[in-house]
Amino acid sequence: MNKVFNINLGGYPFTIDEDAYNHLNDYLDTIHAHFNDSEGYEDITSDIEARMAELFQEQGNGRPIVTFKVVKNAISIMGTPEDFGAEPITEKAYTSAASEEPTKAKSGIKTGKRLFRNPEDEVIGGVASGISAYFGINDPLWIRIAFILTTISGGFSIPVYLVLWAILPKAESSSDRLSMKGEPINIENIAKTVEEEIEGLSTKLSGLGANIENELSSKKKDLVESGFSGRPLRKGFLF
């Protein structure tokens, strides 16, 4: 008889058997230790756990308990610790799983492209940018031009755009953004995506800070040139 545990992974509740729980716990501990000093540690690990939860749901086939085989299959998709430069998991003897051969991931796992709205490059709602990413077009400007030309020629691009804006989900997580581009949703790509987002945000903030500093310096210079010294006027100065 094997024990079972109730866990919460990526915001989803699961019942998992003891061997599967121990192996999953070792795997997640290795991931947390590897990314602990990385920028975006919390985002990386939460996105990884959310993706693991998706894989458990996809491979569960309606079974109420997550088994050792399901965990092994999910790890084969996400990547072993060695794949992303971490220390390998120490192999342990799992009692009930000893006779259970790990199998390759099923072809039904969704790793292909999905259509999202892209919030990272949006002019209005990110629809054109999302379509561009889905079809592998590097510059979404061409999709935007197509919408404009269709509108000018009396087409239905505006209603179509509004419908797509309403029904398409926004690519909020790193898994969504990878799926939008058709890239494998594994640990290496999730970490890379989060780190690129943080680097891009840092660059934007640095540029914003530089612009503000330049603007303040320019205004200060204008005030000095206009004769304003910044000192308060003495009482009776005007009268």
C-alpha positions, 0 to 999 in steps of 0.5 A: 500500500502506498501513501498519497498526499494532497498538494497545491502546484501552480495554483491547482490541487492534486492528489499524488502518491508517495513515490511521485511526491518524493521524486517531484519534491527532489526535482523542485528542490533542485530547481529552486536551489539552482535559480535561487540567486537568479534575477526573477527567481520567483517568476521563474519558479512559479512559471515552472510549477504552473507548467508542471501542473498543466502537464499533470492535467494533460497526462492524467487521463482523468485519473484521480492520483498523479503517479510516478510515471506522470511525474517522470514524463513531465520531467522529460518534457521540462528537462532534467536538472543536467539539461539546464546546468543544475546538479543531477537528482540523486536516484533513489529506490522507489518501492512501488515505482520500481516495476514501472518503466518511464515512458516518453511523453505522449505526442498529445502534449501541446507544444505548438503555437497558440494565438494570443494577444501580445502585451509586450508589443501592443499599439492598441490591444496587441492583436496584430503583434500576436498574429505576427508572432503566430505566423513567424513574422518578425515585424508586426508592422506588416499586420498593422498595415494590412488592417489599415489598408483593409479598413481604407478599402471598405473591409471588415478589419475593424470589427474583426480586430475588435472580435479578436481583441475580445476573444483572444487571451493575453500572453501573460506568463512566460509559458504563454509567450513561448506557446505564442511563438511555438517554442518548447515550454521547458525550464531552459526557455522559461528561465530565458524568457523571464530573464529577458523580460527583466533585462528589457524592463531594466533597460526601459527604466534606465532610459526613463530615468535618463530622460527625466534627468535630462529634462530636469537639467534642461529646465534648470538651465532655462531657469538660470538663463532667464535670471531666476537664481532660486533664492527667495525675494527679500521683504520689501524688495518690490516696494 
